[in-house]
Amino acid sequence: MTVCIKKVCEYNISKIQDSLSQSLELINFKLSHRKTAVLKPNIVMPAKPKTSVVTHPAVVEATINLLRNAGIEDISIVEEPAIGLDVQESFRVSGYTELANRMGVNLYGFDDIEKAEIQWKYGKLKIPKIFLDTDLYINLPKIKTHGYTTVTLSIKNQKGLVSSQIKKYIHTIGLHVPLIELAKVISPHLIIMDGIYAMEGEGPTQGKSRRLNTIVVGTNQLECDITASRLMGIDPCKVDHLAYGINEGLGEAEPVITGDSIQSLMRQFLPANLEYGRKLNVYAWRNPAACSMCMDSFHKAIKEAVLDPKWWLPFVSKFAWYALFGRINILQGKNASLPPLPGWNVCFGTCTKELAKEKGFAYIPGCPPVSNDVLKSFFSA
Ligand code: SF4
């Protein structure tokens, strides 16, 4: 199948819309004879569009305009942020509540809509039924690097179709293979990737926004992901889930490209460190068996502490000391391990309870831990 790359340099809705129209023509994709559409952007957490954490609402708005022009009136946006986060807050902060109200489209979280059971390699799975019933499912990921999966693109974006329990399960069984197994049982009719600004470094939530000037459009998830990976200067064969997808025959390793030349738009993105994430002397050791929300609960707690004077003395001062002059090692997920290193070792989340007990490390309960428990653990350290 053909993947279209188009150069788009700004979040200007009419320019994005023109580019999408041209892309659909180039890949010979017809919108006619469809009555319903479901859009799945990436809204992993409450984040402003300029941070490049979420799919920019301008790309979704341009897509909605295109669908309306083709006579599709029944349009829904469906997304579920990462585990433990408030879906309505995620929609509001990222601009999707305002977009949905203004455009008159439905906006649903996972819990708001009827589910349907489907079979996958690991048994039964519930996903929102709307994705199975619709005439047109469009996956709209943000192009980002990722600390566990190297890249997060359309295949990874589908993790938002499953319940929190299944998300956790996917991590505990190895992440890379189940992502492809999920793609085998549910895949979009169309993929539109927001890479006008993308994210490099410590994605999916802590990386840096970086201009890529690109929108990628196609109908095969694996081929779109391979193309976007190359646009970031990352060899797709070195991305575990993409390599597995190629082996499983989900698409071509060398997709046919149309539109603008990949060479002219390619950049060398800084990858996420796959061993650990580090800020000052705080090391968060990677473990694909850990959900990203376990780590994000730590970032969330720090932000809350900085804004609330009651934590300034018990937490911020202590944390600042450790971060500047000491060292903190954070462990997360099942079977977490740590090289023999100095520092204050903290086990995050119920998955690490046994490890904490065995090694005598500090332990913060929760799945994922809540801010209060994270902050209290420093207080008592
Ligand atoms: S404790 Fe953390 S890593 Fe383990 S299942 Fe819960 S959220 Fe995921």
Residues whose N, C-alpha, C, O or C-beta is under 5 A from the ligand:
A	BS01	SF4	K168 A289 A290 C291 C294 G333 F348 G349 T350 C351 G366 C367 P368
